[in-house]
Amino acid sequence: MANSYLFLLNQIKTFIFDVDGVMTDGKIIITASGDQQRIMNIKDGFALQFAVKQGYKIAIISGGKSEAIRDRFTKLGIHDVYLGVADKIETYKELCLTYNIKDEEVLYMGDDIPDYEVMTVVGLPACPKNSTEEIKKISTYISPYNGGDGCVRDVLEQVLKAQNKWFDPSKINDKDFTW
């Protein structure tokens, strides 16, 4: 791992994620009643919950509007869930102002054009392997995993390992985690 990349990993205190195409494979199942359903990776969920318990700030900024998304992340301990967001940079700025977050301390993972503007200002822009070319061009890190296939776990684990906060078998109790 290059020293400059390791330096960036060590600066991260906040993670912000898009949902569709990052937490999911970007596909939506539409039921007969019109509900939209998504499939998420359980390993991403574990890593998100683990990072919250390690004291990291995690936020979700999504154009999607499903309250099931909010429910999923709330159960994982993530309370800053912004849904139906058309202007992600404005929501990002408000989040940073509210919590006194510095750009250089943020890892943002997005996959498509609505994420572009935020990704140009954060300290570590990252994306899944199957992101659009425009997003790949501005990403400092491109995960070897596709959206919904563990890219979230990948970046969380890298940062936590770099900061010596990843899994320690002597300090974990499975009863403390929601799957």
C-alpha positions as CSV (number, residue, x, y, z in Angstrom):
1,M,0.0,0.0,0.0
2,A,1.5,3.3,-1.0
3,N,2.3,5.7,1.8
4,S,0.1,8.5,0.4
5,Y,-2.9,6.2,0.3
6,L,-2.2,4.9,3.8
7,F,-2.0,8.6,4.9
8,L,-5.5,9.2,3.5
9,L,-6.9,6.1,5.2
10,N,-5.5,7.4,8.5
11,Q,-7.3,10.7,8.2
12,I,-10.8,9.3,7.8
13,K,-13.2,9.8,10.6
14,T,-16.5,9.9,8.6
15,F,-17.9,7.7,6.0
16,I,-20.7,8.7,3.7
17,F,-22.3,6.3,1.3
18,D,-24.8,6.4,-1.6
19,V,-27.3,3.5,-1.6
20,D,-28.3,2.3,-5.0
21,G,-25.3,1.0,-6.9
22,V,-23.1,1.1,-3.8
23,M,-25.0,-0.7,-1.0
24,T,-27.0,-2.5,-3.7
25,D,-26.2,-3.8,-7.2
26,G,-28.3,-0.9,-8.5
27,K,-31.3,-3.1,-9.5
28,I,-34.7,-2.5,-8.0
29,I,-37.4,-5.1,-7.7
30,I,-40.9,-3.5,-8.2
31,T,-43.7,-5.5,-6.6
32,A,-47.3,-5.7,-7.9
33,S,-48.2,-3.1,-5.3
34,G,-45.6,-0.7,-6.6
35,D,-43.2,-1.1,-3.7
36,Q,-39.5,-1.0,-4.6
37,Q,-37.2,-3.6,-3.0
38,R,-33.4,-3.8,-2.9
39,I,-31.0,-6.5,-1.9
40,M,-28.1,-5.5,0.4
41,N,-24.9,-7.4,1.4
42,I,-24.9,-8.7,5.0
43,K,-21.1,-8.3,5.2
44,D,-21.4,-4.6,4.4
45,G,-24.0,-4.4,7.2
46,F,-21.7,-6.0,9.7
47,A,-18.8,-3.7,8.8
48,L,-21.1,-0.6,9.0
49,Q,-22.3,-1.6,12.4
50,F,-18.8,-2.4,13.6
51,A,-17.5,1.0,12.4
52,V,-20.3,2.7,14.3
53,K,-19.3,0.9,17.4
54,Q,-15.7,2.0,16.9
55,G,-16.8,5.6,17.0
56,Y,-16.9,6.5,13.3
57,K,-19.5,8.9,11.9
58,I,-21.5,7.2,9.1
59,A,-24.1,8.9,7.0
60,I,-26.2,7.8,4.0
61,I,-27.1,10.3,1.3
62,S,-29.5,8.8,-1.3
63,G,-31.8,9.9,-4.0
64,G,-34.0,6.9,-3.1
65,K,-37.0,7.5,-0.9
66,S,-37.8,4.1,0.6
67,E,-38.3,4.2,4.3
68,A,-37.2,0.6,4.4
69,I,-33.7,2.0,3.7
70,R,-33.9,4.3,6.7
71,D,-35.1,1.4,8.9
72,R,-32.2,-0.9,7.7
73,F,-29.6,1.7,8.6
74,T,-31.2,2.8,11.8
75,K,-31.0,-0.8,13.0
76,L,-27.3,-0.8,12.2
77,G,-26.8,2.3,14.4
78,I,-26.7,4.8,11.6
79,H,-29.0,7.8,12.3
80,D,-27.9,10.3,9.6
81,V,-29.9,8.9,6.7
82,Y,-30.9,11.4,4.1
83,L,-33.4,10.1,1.5
84,G,-34.9,11.7,-1.6
85,V,-31.9,14.0,-1.9
86,A,-31.7,15.7,-5.3
87,D,-28.7,18.0,-4.4
88,K,-26.2,15.8,-2.5
89,I,-23.6,18.6,-2.2
90,E,-26.0,20.7,-0.2
91,T,-26.9,17.9,2.1
92,Y,-23.1,17.1,2.5
93,K,-22.4,20.7,3.4
94,E,-25.2,20.7,6.0
95,L,-23.9,17.5,7.5
96,C,-20.4,18.8,7.7
97,L,-21.6,22.0,9.4
98,T,-23.8,20.2,11.8
99,Y,-21.1,17.9,13.0
100,N,-18.0,20.0,12.4
101,I,-16.7,17.5,9.8
102,K,-13.6,18.5,7.7
103,D,-13.6,17.5,4.0
104,E,-10.2,15.8,4.4
105,E,-11.6,13.4,7.1
106,V,-14.4,12.1,4.8
107,L,-14.5,8.9,2.7
108,Y,-17.4,9.2,0.3
109,M,-18.4,6.2,-1.8
110,G,-20.6,6.8,-4.8
111,D,-21.2,5.2,-8.2
112,D,-22.9,7.7,-10.6
113,I,-23.2,11.3,-11.7
114,P,-25.4,12.5,-8.7
115,D,-22.4,11.7,-6.4
116,Y,-19.8,13.5,-8.6
117,E,-19.9,17.0,-6.9
118,V,-19.5,15.6,-3.4
119,M,-16.7,13.3,-4.5
120,T,-14.7,16.3,-5.8
121,V,-14.4,17.8,-2.3
122,V,-13.9,14.9,0.1
123,G,-10.6,13.6,1.3
124,L,-11.0,10.1,-0.1
125,P,-13.5,9.6,-3.0
126,A,-14.1,5.9,-3.6
127,C,-16.3,3.9,-5.8
128,P,-17.4,0.3,-6.6
129,K,-15.7,-1.5,-9.6
130,N,-18.8,-1.2,-11.7
131,S,-19.2,2.6,-11.3
132,T,-19.6,5.0,-14.3
133,E,-16.4,6.1,-16.0
134,E,-16.9,9.7,-14.8
135,I,-16.9,8.6,-11.2
136,K,-13.9,6.2,-11.7
137,K,-11.9,9.1,-13.1
138,I,-12.3,11.2,-9.9
139,S,-12.0,8.3,-7.4
140,T,-8.8,7.9,-5.4
141,Y,-9.8,4.3,-4.7
142,I,-11.8,1.9,-6.9
143,S,-12.9,-1.1,-5.0
144,P,-12.3,-4.5,-6.7
145,Y,-15.9,-5.3,-5.7
146,N,-19.1,-4.2,-7.5
147,G,-21.9,-2.3,-5.8
148,G,-23.8,-4.7,-3.5
149,D,-21.0,-7.2,-3.5
150,G,-18.9,-6.0,-0.6
151,C,-17.4,-2.7,-1.8
152,V,-18.6,-1.0,1.4
153,R,-17.0,-3.7,3.6
154,D,-13.9,-3.3,1.6
155,V,-13.4,0.4,2.3
156,L,-14.5,0.2,5.9
157,E,-12.2,-2.7,6.6
158,Q,-9.2,-0.9,4.9
159,V,-9.7,2.3,7.0
160,L,-10.2,0.4,10.3
161,K,-7.2,-1.8,9.7
162,A,-5.0,1.2,8.9
163,Q,-6.1,2.8,12.1
164,N,-5.8,-0.5,14.2
165,K,-9.5,-0.6,14.9
166,W,-10.5,-3.7,13.0
167,F,-11.6,-7.0,14.4
168,D,-9.8,-8.2,17.6
169,P,-11.2,-11.6,18.7
170,S,-10.5,-10.9,22.3
171,K,-12.8,-7.8,22.3
172,I,-15.8,-8.8,20.3
173,N,-19.1,-10.3,21.5
174,D,-21.5,-11.5,18.8
175,K,-24.4,-10.5,21.0
176,D,-23.5,-6.9,20.4
177,F,-24.3,-7.1,16.7
178,T,-27.5,-7.0,14.7
179,W,-27.4,-9.0,11.5
